[in-house]
Each structure stands twice: as structure tokens, then as C-alpha cells.
Amino acid sequence: MSIKNIRKEVMQTLEKNIDSFVEKFLIPAEKIWQPTDFLPNSQKDTFISEVEEIRELSKELDDDFWVVLVGDTITEEALPTYESWLLNLDGIHQDPDNGWAKWIRAWTAEENRHGDTLNKYLYLSGRVNMREVEITTQHLIADGFDIGTSTDPYKNFVYTSFQELATYISHNNVAKIARKKGHKALAKMSKIIAGDEMRHHIAYTDFVKQIFKIDASEMMLAFRDMMKHKIVMPALHLRHSHEAKGSLFDDFSAVAQRVGVYTGFDYVDIIKKLNTAWEIDKITNLTPEAEKARDFLMKLPDRMYRITERIVVPDTKFNFKWMLPA
């Protein structure tokens, strides 16, 4: 049987437990928080004063912070791209009765709240050029991106395990900065969003853990392949209006590192955490190639840490169209 068919069988085996996965890791719409819970209520007399408070507090946060928050918002809003990609995996199709498709739609629905909340907050802050932000979002969705996984579910679950933890780190660090500046509402909102991301990260790492129990060698090779080619960031194709695809990513990445929201050291730490979560050092009965893959993965964090130490983050003042003129 081909590797592709084996992977499809493994996905179908896991699919039998999909309802328990949904129940364990996702929360019904009626019970989970909604954006309105964190935003000024337009039906109350206090609405204007609450918006004014947000605008005043927002002045205390510098442009670099807002650039990072805009980037977080845009990548959260690009969810249609990710959902359409995941629905093309081997073993998943868009049949309403397909269990994995049910998971992906429910997960996407939860994630959708993040971009919705942050977008409204950016709008109320008065600190950014919302039209430029909206143009970047539209471009990011239209441009799409290749995460290097093809239709391989093993590689895709490595990707989502990694990315959910990365977004947790980013939102959590935004919360810390906002709290230090006295922006309690934004801090609470970002912390709650980070909590969702961590819950989703735990779900995807659990899926991979289940695959390791059934098809350990191929799962190890898929993990190695994803780490060898480096994880593609969702914001890779960021651009301003009238600019080329991806022309903004390096500047945005430099700002995120400078602010300390997401750094090269975070990337290395995620690899280390995934190695630990999947206990790859304890997995037995691997093929010789998978054993080599495991050795590569175990040594990778230290090697990448040494490389990251040599990276110099520029203190250049970048011009983002998202930001209003001073």
C-alpha cells in the first residue's frame, strides 16, 4: 500500500473519535466568549466615553506596537486561506458528514472571532489607517500561500501544532506590553485570544501524538521535513497597497522581533517544546531513516539557537502605510 493510502487510513482511524476531539478541545458558540464581550457596547449611553478611553490609552502605545497588532489582526483575518488549504488534505473532503471537515469548520469558526475582535479594536483606537489595513488583508487572502505540506495530513498537523503555539506567544506578549502601559482591556482581550490559541495547539499536538502511536516512522519523517524546510509564516506575503507580494514581511518581522512579540528564539523554543510534547526521544521501532530524522530533530534546537544568537535586529524606522502620519 502506498504511503499516501496509509496516511489516509490513519486519518480515517482518527476520524472515528472526531466528536470526542470537538467536545474536548472546542467550545460551543453559546458558551465561548464573543467579540462583543470585550468591546464598548454601542447600545449603552457609556459607549462614547468608553471609546474615548480606548483612544486616550492607545496614545501611550508606540507605532511599533500597533504595527505588530495590525499584523496579528491581518493574519487572523486571513483564515479563509487556511481553511481552504486544510480541506484539501488526504483523508479530508468537504462532505458535510466528513468528521475532519467538521473539525476544521468548527476550529475555523472559533479562530474567526480573533480577527473580528482585533479589527474592531483597531478601528476604535484611532491609531491606524484602517483602509490600508483592509487592503493588506484583502491582498493576503487573495495571494494565498504554500505552507510546504502539499496534501499530507501529517505535515499539516505539524504546521498547525507549530503555528498555534507561535500565535499563542505573539498574543500573550502583546497582552504583557499592553498591561505594562495600563491598557487593561486590550491586555485582557489579547490574553483570552492567546488562551484559545494554546487550547488549539494542545489539540493539534494531540492529533500528532495519536499518529505517532500508529505510524511512528512516517510521522517522524514528516516532522523532520517540516523543520528542515522551516515553517512558513502566515504573514509571509504581507504587502501594502500598490506593492509587490511579500514586500512587507521582512520589515514586519524585524519590528515583531524588536518589540519582543515574536523572535527567532521563540521559533527555536517551539521546536524544543514539540520535541518534548511528542516525546520523540522515547519512540521505539523506528526505521533507520526515521532514527536519523529523530537525531536531526533532537539536535536542531541547539543548532538553530547558535544561529539565532548571531542575528542582529535592525533599529531602522520603517514606514508602514498602516500607521497614521505623526
Summary of the structure (lengths in Angstrom):
residues: 326
radius of gyration: 20.5
end to end distance: 63.1
largest distance: 68.8
contacts: 994
relative contact order: 0.13
helix: 68%
strand: 1%
